[in-house]
Amino acid sequence: MLLENYFTSPTSLIETLIYVVAALGAILITYGVFLEPEKRQDLIIFTGAGCLFVYALYIHNLIFMIATAGLGLAALVEFIEIYFGLFKYGKNDLKKYKTMK
């Protein structure tokens, strides 16, 4: 069939868990884009990137590993900058972030 190679069922429990982790990672990254609080957004994106990195390791795709590792590292660095007060805000951004909780 035409799409037979794309829609195969997992053959083991580990493979099923890997696919669940990959789906969770995709959902978390998508959800993280729409979050307003910066700290939460960075943590959600970092977690989602970690999930997708596990999937990239499983499928042995170097480019996908590098992309997800870069995304996760960028989110982690931004979270640490915000957490320790090193993140530079614009004047308008600072007013907006002070009113958010």
A tleap script that builds the chain and sets N, CA, C and O, in Angstrom:
source leaprc.protein.ff14SB
mol = sequence {
  NMET LEU LEU GLU ASN TYR PHE THR SER PRO
  THR SER LEU ILE GLU THR LEU ILE TYR VAL
  VAL ALA ALA LEU GLY ALA ILE LEU ILE THR
  TYR GLY VAL PHE LEU GLU PRO GLU LYS ARG
  GLN ASP LEU ILE ILE PHE THR GLY ALA GLY
  CYS LEU PHE VAL TYR ALA LEU TYR ILE HIE
  ASN LEU ILE PHE MET ILE ALA THR ALA GLY
  LEU GLY LEU ALA ALA LEU VAL GLU PHE ILE
  GLU ILE TYR PHE GLY LEU PHE LYS TYR GLY
  LYS ASN ASP LEU LYS LYS TYR LYS THR MET
  CLYS
}
set mol.1.N position { 0.823 -1.191 0.000 }
set mol.1.CA position { 0.000 0.000 0.000 }
set mol.1.C position { 0.864 1.249 0.000 }
set mol.1.O position { 2.071 1.202 0.238 }
set mol.2.N position { 0.213 2.355 -0.272 }
set mol.2.CA position { 0.942 3.602 -0.424 }
set mol.2.C position { 1.539 4.100 0.882 }
set mol.2.O position { 2.719 4.450 0.913 }
set mol.3.N position { 0.764 4.143 1.965 }
set mol.3.CA position { 1.230 4.695 3.235 }
set mol.3.C position { 1.591 3.615 4.256 }
set mol.3.O position { 1.697 3.903 5.448 }
set mol.4.N position { 1.775 2.420 3.814 }
set mol.4.CA position { 2.040 1.297 4.719 }
set mol.4.C position { 3.304 1.501 5.553 }
set mol.4.O position { 3.333 1.123 6.724 }
set mol.5.N position { 4.329 2.083 4.981 }
set mol.5.CA position { 5.585 2.284 5.698 }
set mol.5.C position { 5.506 3.387 6.741 }
set mol.5.O position { 6.338 3.427 7.647 }
set mol.6.N position { 4.535 4.277 6.640 }
set mol.6.CA position { 4.433 5.397 7.568 }
set mol.6.C position { 3.556 5.093 8.776 }
set mol.6.O position { 3.716 5.722 9.822 }
set mol.7.N position { 2.653 4.163 8.655 }
set mol.7.CA position { 1.722 3.862 9.735 }
set mol.7.C position { 1.883 2.422 10.205 }
set mol.7.O position { 0.999 1.588 10.007 }
set mol.8.N position { 3.016 2.144 10.826 }
set mol.8.CA position { 3.240 0.815 11.381 }
set mol.8.C position { 3.069 0.878 12.887 }
set mol.8.O position { 3.404 1.884 13.512 }
set mol.9.N position { 2.561 -0.168 13.459 }
set mol.9.CA position { 2.370 -0.183 14.906 }
set mol.9.C position { 3.672 -0.580 15.597 }
set mol.9.O position { 4.456 -1.352 15.045 }
set mol.10.N position { 3.904 -0.059 16.799 }
set mol.10.CA position { 5.115 -0.403 17.537 }
set mol.10.C position { 5.165 -1.901 17.850 }
set mol.10.O position { 4.131 -2.530 18.072 }
set mol.11.N position { 6.360 -2.456 17.865 }
set mol.11.CA position { 6.494 -3.899 18.067 }
set mol.11.C position { 6.866 -4.274 19.496 }
set mol.11.O position { 6.781 -5.446 19.863 }
set mol.12.N position { 7.276 -3.307 20.307 }
set mol.12.CA position { 7.660 -3.622 21.682 }
set mol.12.C position { 7.193 -2.506 22.614 }
set mol.12.O position { 6.777 -1.437 22.168 }
set mol.13.N position { 7.270 -2.772 23.898 }
set mol.13.CA position { 6.879 -1.772 24.891 }
set mol.13.C position { 7.806 -0.563 24.851 }
set mol.13.O position { 7.350 0.574 24.975 }
set mol.14.N position { 9.105 -0.801 24.680 }
set mol.14.CA position { 10.079 0.302 24.613 }
set mol.14.C position { 9.768 1.200 23.419 }
set mol.14.O position { 9.800 2.425 23.539 }
set mol.15.N position { 9.473 0.611 22.289 }
set mol.15.CA position { 9.164 1.398 21.101 }
set mol.15.C position { 7.886 2.219 21.309 }
set mol.15.O position { 7.811 3.371 20.882 }
set mol.16.N position { 6.899 1.635 21.955 }
set mol.16.CA position { 5.669 2.361 22.263 }
set mol.16.C position { 5.961 3.540 23.180 }
set mol.16.O position { 5.440 4.634 22.963 }
set mol.17.N position { 6.782 3.334 24.197 }
set mol.17.CA position { 7.142 4.418 25.113 }
set mol.17.C position { 7.904 5.529 24.403 }
set mol.17.O position { 7.693 6.708 24.689 }
set mol.18.N position { 8.778 5.167 23.489 }
set mol.18.CA position { 9.531 6.169 22.721 }
set mol.18.C position { 8.569 7.033 21.903 }
set mol.18.O position { 8.721 8.253 21.851 }
set mol.19.N position { 7.584 6.403 21.268 }
set mol.19.CA position { 6.612 7.162 20.479 }
set mol.19.C position { 5.746 8.053 21.367 }
set mol.19.O position { 5.404 9.167 20.970 }
set mol.20.N position { 5.393 7.588 22.546 }
set mol.20.CA position { 4.614 8.397 23.482 }
set mol.20.C position { 5.439 9.600 23.941 }
set mol.20.O position { 4.921 10.714 24.018 }
set mol.21.N position { 6.715 9.381 24.246 }
set mol.21.CA position { 7.605 10.476 24.654 }
set mol.21.C position { 7.758 11.482 23.518 }
set mol.21.O position { 7.767 12.689 23.764 }
set mol.22.N position { 7.879 11.009 22.284 }
set mol.22.CA position { 8.010 11.908 21.139 }
set mol.22.C position { 6.748 12.743 20.959 }
set mol.22.O position { 6.829 13.946 20.707 }
set mol.23.N position { 5.590 12.119 21.085 }
set mol.23.CA position { 4.334 12.858 20.956 }
set mol.23.C position { 4.198 13.883 22.074 }
set mol.23.O position { 3.754 15.006 21.836 }
set mol.24.N position { 4.577 13.503 23.291 }
set mol.24.CA position { 4.538 14.431 24.418 }
set mol.24.C position { 5.462 15.622 24.166 }
set mol.24.O position { 5.099 16.762 24.457 }
set mol.25.N position { 6.646 15.365 23.631 }
set mol.25.CA position { 7.587 16.443 23.322 }
set mol.25.C position { 7.033 17.417 22.305 }
set mol.25.O position { 7.177 18.629 22.461 }
set mol.26.N position { 6.395 16.895 21.257 }
set mol.26.CA position { 5.806 17.768 20.236 }
set mol.26.C position { 4.681 18.609 20.829 }
set mol.26.O position { 4.562 19.795 20.523 }
set mol.27.N position { 3.862 17.999 21.670 }
set mol.27.CA position { 2.759 18.727 22.310 }
set mol.27.C position { 3.296 19.800 23.250 }
set mol.27.O position { 2.788 20.921 23.267 }
set mol.28.N position { 4.327 19.462 24.037 }
set mol.28.CA position { 4.883 20.431 24.985 }
set mol.28.C position { 5.506 21.634 24.291 }
set mol.28.O position { 5.321 22.769 24.729 }
set mol.29.N position { 6.235 21.394 23.221 }
set mol.29.CA position { 6.847 22.517 22.507 }
set mol.29.C position { 5.775 23.409 21.891 }
set mol.29.O position { 5.885 24.635 21.935 }
set mol.30.N position { 4.750 22.806 21.323 }
set mol.30.CA position { 3.657 23.584 20.755 }
set mol.30.C position { 2.944 24.387 21.839 }
set mol.30.O position { 2.642 25.565 21.643 }
set mol.31.N position { 2.677 23.764 22.967 }
set mol.31.CA position { 2.025 24.442 24.083 }
set mol.31.C position { 2.910 25.562 24.637 }
set mol.31.O position { 2.413 26.634 24.985 }
set mol.32.N position { 4.212 25.315 24.719 }
set mol.32.CA position { 5.146 26.303 25.256 }
set mol.32.C position { 5.199 27.587 24.457 }
set mol.32.O position { 5.453 28.657 25.010 }
set mol.33.N position { 4.964 27.488 23.174 }
set mol.33.CA position { 4.983 28.681 22.326 }
set mol.33.C position { 3.862 29.639 22.722 }
set mol.33.O position { 4.022 30.855 22.614 }
set mol.34.N position { 2.741 29.109 23.173 }
set mol.34.CA position { 1.584 29.937 23.488 }
set mol.34.C position { 1.537 30.414 24.934 }
set mol.34.O position { 0.640 31.179 25.287 }
set mol.35.N position { 2.459 29.996 25.772 }
set mol.35.CA position { 2.468 30.432 27.169 }
set mol.35.C position { 2.972 31.862 27.280 }
set mol.35.O position { 3.875 32.264 26.546 }
set mol.36.N position { 2.401 32.621 28.181 }
set mol.36.CA position { 2.828 33.998 28.403 }
set mol.36.C position { 3.994 34.098 29.396 }
set mol.36.O position { 4.991 34.743 29.071 }
set mol.37.N position { 3.919 33.496 30.583 }
set mol.37.CA position { 5.027 33.667 31.538 }
set mol.37.C position { 6.324 33.053 30.988 }
set mol.37.O position { 6.364 31.875 30.635 }
set mol.38.N position { 7.363 33.860 30.925 }
set mol.38.CA position { 8.614 33.437 30.317 }
set mol.38.C position { 9.247 32.234 31.010 }
set mol.38.O position { 9.752 31.329 30.344 }
set mol.39.N position { 9.223 32.218 32.346 }
set mol.39.CA position { 9.863 31.109 33.056 }
set mol.39.C position { 9.204 29.785 32.708 }
set mol.39.O position { 9.878 28.806 32.388 }
set mol.40.N position { 7.882 29.767 32.772 }
set mol.40.CA position { 7.161 28.536 32.463 }
set mol.40.C position { 7.359 28.135 31.010 }
set mol.40.O position { 7.515 26.953 30.704 }
set mol.41.N position { 7.353 29.104 30.127 }
set mol.41.CA position { 7.527 28.831 28.707 }
set mol.41.C position { 8.872 28.155 28.457 }
set mol.41.O position { 8.945 27.174 27.716 }
set mol.42.N position { 9.917 28.664 29.059 }
set mol.42.CA position { 11.243 28.095 28.853 }
set mol.42.C position { 11.345 26.682 29.419 }
set mol.42.O position { 11.963 25.815 28.802 }
set mol.43.N position { 10.754 26.443 30.573 }
set mol.43.CA position { 10.803 25.101 31.151 }
set mol.43.C position { 10.012 24.093 30.333 }
set mol.43.O position { 10.446 22.953 30.166 }
set mol.44.N position { 8.862 24.499 29.823 }
set mol.44.CA position { 8.045 23.602 29.004 }
set mol.44.C position { 8.766 23.279 27.691 }
set mol.44.O position { 8.785 22.127 27.259 }
set mol.45.N position { 9.350 24.281 27.070 }
set mol.45.CA position { 10.080 24.055 25.818 }
set mol.45.C position { 11.313 23.196 26.068 }
set mol.45.O position { 11.633 22.328 25.256 }
set mol.46.N position { 12.008 23.424 27.176 }
set mol.46.CA position { 13.173 22.602 27.515 }
set mol.46.C position { 12.767 21.136 27.695 }
set mol.46.O position { 13.450 20.236 27.207 }
set mol.47.N position { 11.667 20.904 28.389 }
set mol.47.CA position { 11.196 19.535 28.603 }
set mol.47.C position { 10.771 18.891 27.281 }
set mol.47.O position { 11.100 17.734 27.017 }
set mol.48.N position { 10.047 19.634 26.462 }
set mol.48.CA position { 9.634 19.117 25.159 }
set mol.48.C position { 10.814 18.799 24.259 }
set mol.48.O position { 10.812 17.788 23.556 }
set mol.49.N position { 11.821 19.660 24.280 }
set mol.49.CA position { 13.021 19.409 23.476 }
set mol.49.C position { 13.751 18.175 23.982 }
set mol.49.O position { 14.299 17.409 23.189 }
set mol.50.N position { 13.763 17.975 25.296 }
set mol.50.CA position { 14.375 16.768 25.846 }
set mol.50.C position { 13.659 15.512 25.392 }
set mol.50.O position { 14.296 14.512 25.062 }
set mol.51.N position { 12.345 15.563 25.377 }
set mol.51.CA position { 11.556 14.415 24.898 }
set mol.51.C position { 11.857 14.121 23.429 }
set mol.51.O position { 12.043 12.966 23.046 }
set mol.52.N position { 11.903 15.162 22.620 }
set mol.52.CA position { 12.199 14.953 21.204 }
set mol.52.C position { 13.650 14.528 20.974 }
set mol.52.O position { 13.950 13.842 19.996 }
set mol.53.N position { 14.546 14.934 21.871 }
set mol.53.CA position { 15.940 14.485 21.763 }
set mol.53.C position { 16.034 12.974 21.993 }
set mol.53.O position { 16.797 12.282 21.320 }
set mol.54.N position { 15.253 12.475 22.948 }
set mol.54.CA position { 15.221 11.030 23.192 }
set mol.54.C position { 14.749 10.299 21.941 }
set mol.54.O position { 15.308 9.266 21.573 }
set mol.55.N position { 13.728 10.830 21.294 }
set mol.55.CA position { 13.238 10.224 20.055 }
set mol.55.C position { 14.300 10.294 18.957 }
set mol.55.O position { 14.483 9.332 18.211 }
set mol.56.N position { 14.999 11.426 18.856 }
set mol.56.CA position { 16.047 11.566 17.845 }
set mol.56.C position { 17.173 10.556 18.077 }
set mol.56.O position { 17.733 10.014 17.124 }
set mol.57.N position { 17.497 10.309 19.332 }
set mol.57.CA position { 18.489 9.272 19.640 }
set mol.57.C position { 18.003 7.906 19.189 }
set mol.57.O position { 18.773 7.111 18.651 }
set mol.58.N position { 16.728 7.638 19.408 }
set mol.58.CA position { 16.167 6.336 19.050 }
set mol.58.C position { 16.200 6.093 17.547 }
set mol.58.O position { 16.494 4.985 17.099 }
set mol.59.N position { 15.897 7.136 16.764 }
set mol.59.CA position { 15.874 6.961 15.310 }
set mol.59.C position { 17.241 7.228 14.666 }
set mol.59.O position { 17.378 7.117 13.448 }
set mol.60.N position { 18.246 7.574 15.465 }
set mol.60.CA position { 19.621 7.810 14.991 }
set mol.60.C position { 19.680 8.916 13.933 }
set mol.60.O position { 20.279 8.733 12.874 }
set mol.61.N position { 19.064 10.050 14.221 }
set mol.61.CA position { 19.064 11.174 13.293 }
set mol.61.C position { 19.887 12.307 13.896 }
set mol.61.O position { 19.428 13.004 14.801 }
set mol.62.N position { 21.098 12.485 13.393 }
set mol.62.CA position { 22.046 13.456 13.942 }
set mol.62.C position { 21.541 14.896 13.825 }
set mol.62.O position { 21.674 15.671 14.772 }
set mol.63.N position { 20.972 15.260 12.692 }
set mol.63.CA position { 20.487 16.630 12.498 }
set mol.63.C position { 19.372 16.947 13.489 }
set mol.63.O position { 19.348 18.033 14.067 }
set mol.64.N position { 18.447 16.007 13.689 }
set mol.64.CA position { 17.351 16.193 14.630 }
set mol.64.C position { 17.889 16.272 16.065 }
set mol.64.O position { 17.365 17.032 16.880 }
set mol.65.N position { 18.921 15.499 16.374 }
set mol.65.CA position { 19.545 15.566 17.711 }
set mol.65.C position { 20.146 16.947 17.953 }
set mol.65.O position { 19.957 17.533 19.018 }
set mol.66.N position { 20.862 17.458 16.972 }
set mol.66.CA position { 21.495 18.771 17.106 }
set mol.66.C position { 20.434 19.865 17.243 }
set mol.66.O position { 20.578 20.773 18.062 }
set mol.67.N position { 19.375 19.779 16.445 }
set mol.67.CA position { 18.315 20.795 16.492 }
set mol.67.C position { 17.600 20.794 17.842 }
set mol.67.O position { 17.376 21.856 18.424 }
set mol.68.N position { 17.245 19.629 18.335 }
set mol.68.CA position { 16.531 19.577 19.615 }
set mol.68.C position { 17.447 19.931 20.775 }
set mol.68.O position { 17.005 20.555 21.740 }
set mol.69.N position { 18.713 19.544 20.697 }
set mol.69.CA position { 19.661 19.917 21.749 }
set mol.69.C position { 19.867 21.433 21.766 }
set mol.69.O position { 19.941 22.037 22.836 }
set mol.70.N position { 19.959 22.043 20.595 }
set mol.70.CA position { 20.100 23.503 20.522 }
set mol.70.C position { 18.883 24.223 21.063 }
set mol.70.O position { 19.017 25.210 21.787 }
set mol.71.N position { 17.693 23.742 20.720 }
set mol.71.CA position { 16.461 24.343 21.220 }
set mol.71.C position { 16.368 24.209 22.734 }
set mol.71.O position { 16.022 25.165 23.428 }
set mol.72.N position { 16.676 23.024 23.242 }
set mol.72.CA position { 16.637 22.798 24.689 }
set mol.72.C position { 17.665 23.644 25.424 }
set mol.72.O position { 17.370 24.205 26.479 }
set mol.73.N position { 18.863 23.738 24.876 }
set mol.73.CA position { 19.917 24.533 25.508 }
set mol.73.C position { 19.557 26.019 25.513 }
set mol.73.O position { 19.797 26.712 26.502 }
set mol.74.N position { 18.985 26.507 24.418 }
set mol.74.CA position { 18.576 27.916 24.359 }
set mol.74.C position { 17.489 28.223 25.391 }
set mol.74.O position { 17.534 29.258 26.055 }
set mol.75.N position { 16.518 27.323 25.523 }
set mol.75.CA position { 15.453 27.524 26.503 }
set mol.75.C position { 16.004 27.476 27.924 }
set mol.75.O position { 15.587 28.257 28.779 }
set mol.76.N position { 16.933 26.570 28.175 }
set mol.76.CA position { 17.533 26.462 29.510 }
set mol.76.C position { 18.353 27.700 29.855 }
set mol.76.O position { 18.280 28.196 30.979 }
set mol.77.N position { 19.130 28.200 28.903 }
set mol.77.CA position { 19.933 29.397 29.139 }
set mol.77.C position { 19.034 30.594 29.429 }
set mol.77.O position { 19.317 31.379 30.334 }
set mol.78.N position { 17.953 30.735 28.667 }
set mol.78.CA position { 17.049 31.860 28.906 }
set mol.78.C position { 16.369 31.734 30.270 }
set mol.78.O position { 16.190 32.733 30.966 }
set mol.79.N position { 15.991 30.519 30.656 }
set mol.79.CA position { 15.391 30.320 31.976 }
set mol.79.C position { 16.367 30.716 33.081 }
set mol.79.O position { 15.983 31.386 34.039 }
set mol.80.N position { 17.624 30.303 32.948 }
set mol.80.CA position { 18.635 30.629 33.967 }
set mol.80.C position { 18.864 32.140 34.022 }
set mol.80.O position { 19.001 32.706 35.107 }
set mol.81.N position { 18.906 32.800 32.851 }
set mol.81.CA position { 19.070 34.257 32.837 }
set mol.81.C position { 17.911 34.957 33.538 }
set mol.81.O position { 18.128 35.901 34.298 }
set mol.82.N position { 16.700 34.509 33.295 }
set mol.82.CA position { 15.529 35.108 33.952 }
set mol.82.C position { 15.558 34.812 35.440 }
set mol.82.O position { 15.284 35.693 36.255 }
set mol.83.N position { 15.886 33.589 35.798 }
set mol.83.CA position { 15.882 33.178 37.204 }
set mol.83.C position { 16.884 33.988 38.031 }
set mol.83.O position { 16.585 34.382 39.159 }
set mol.84.N position { 18.060 34.235 37.478 }
set mol.84.CA position { 19.094 34.972 38.206 }
set mol.84.C position { 19.078 36.472 37.926 }
set mol.84.O position { 19.950 37.194 38.411 }
set mol.85.N position { 18.110 36.954 37.156 }
set mol.85.CA position { 17.984 38.389 36.898 }
set mol.85.C position { 18.964 38.935 35.891 }
set mol.85.O position { 19.218 40.140 35.885 }
set mol.86.N position { 19.519 38.114 35.050 }
set mol.86.CA position { 20.489 38.560 34.056 }
set mol.86.C position { 19.856 38.902 32.712 }
set mol.86.O position { 20.511 39.474 31.841 }
set mol.87.N position { 18.600 38.557 32.547 }
set mol.87.CA position { 17.901 38.781 31.278 }
set mol.87.C position { 17.625 40.267 31.103 }
set mol.87.O position { 17.117 40.909 32.022 }
set mol.88.N position { 17.948 40.820 29.950 }
set mol.88.CA position { 17.768 42.251 29.689 }
set mol.88.C position { 16.398 42.490 29.053 }
set mol.88.O position { 16.090 41.966 27.982 }
set mol.89.N position { 15.598 43.282 29.731 }
set mol.89.CA position { 14.263 43.611 29.251 }
set mol.89.C position { 14.264 44.997 28.643 }
set mol.89.O position { 15.080 45.844 29.006 }
set mol.90.N position { 13.349 45.226 27.717 }
set mol.90.CA position { 13.094 46.571 27.222 }
set mol.90.C position { 12.207 47.296 28.222 }
set mol.90.O position { 11.638 46.658 29.108 }
set mol.91.N position { 12.075 48.594 28.104 }
set mol.91.CA position { 11.265 49.367 29.053 }
set mol.91.C position { 9.805 48.917 29.039 }
set mol.91.O position { 9.195 48.780 30.099 }
set mol.92.N position { 9.247 48.689 27.880 }
set mol.92.CA position { 7.853 48.257 27.787 }
set mol.92.C position { 7.682 46.813 28.265 }
set mol.92.O position { 6.675 46.478 28.890 }
set mol.93.N position { 8.650 45.974 27.974 }
set mol.93.CA position { 8.574 44.580 28.406 }
set mol.93.C position { 8.588 44.473 29.919 }
set mol.93.O position { 7.862 43.663 30.496 }
set mol.94.N position { 9.403 45.281 30.557 }
set mol.94.CA position { 9.519 45.220 32.011 }
set mol.94.C position { 8.195 45.560 32.677 }
set mol.94.O position { 7.819 44.916 33.657 }
set mol.95.N position { 7.480 46.557 32.167 }
set mol.95.CA position { 6.177 46.914 32.730 }
set mol.95.C position { 5.188 45.753 32.552 }
set mol.95.O position { 4.409 45.450 33.456 }
set mol.96.N position { 5.227 45.114 31.392 }
set mol.96.CA position { 4.323 44.014 31.102 }
set mol.96.C position { 4.629 42.812 32.007 }
set mol.96.O position { 3.704 42.175 32.509 }
set mol.97.N position { 5.896 42.500 32.218 }
set mol.97.CA position { 6.272 41.343 33.013 }
set mol.97.C position { 5.991 41.553 34.504 }
set mol.97.O position { 5.719 40.594 35.225 }
set mol.98.N position { 6.055 42.801 34.962 }
set mol.98.CA position { 5.758 43.062 36.362 }
set mol.98.C position { 4.292 42.821 36.692 }
set mol.98.O position { 3.959 42.435 37.813 }
set mol.99.N position { 3.414 43.048 35.714 }
set mol.99.CA position { 1.991 42.842 35.962 }
set mol.99.C position { 1.577 41.378 35.806 }
set mol.99.O position { 0.512 40.988 36.286 }
set mol.100.N position { 2.391 40.571 35.150 }
set mol.100.CA position { 2.085 39.144 34.996 }
set mol.100.C position { 2.469 38.377 36.246 }
set mol.100.O position { 3.401 38.749 36.960 }
set mol.101.N position { 1.742 37.308 36.499 }
set mol.101.CA position { 2.092 36.453 37.633 }
set mol.101.C position { 2.214 35.035 37.231 }
set mol.101.O position { 2.504 34.179 38.067 }
savepdb mol mol.pdb
quit
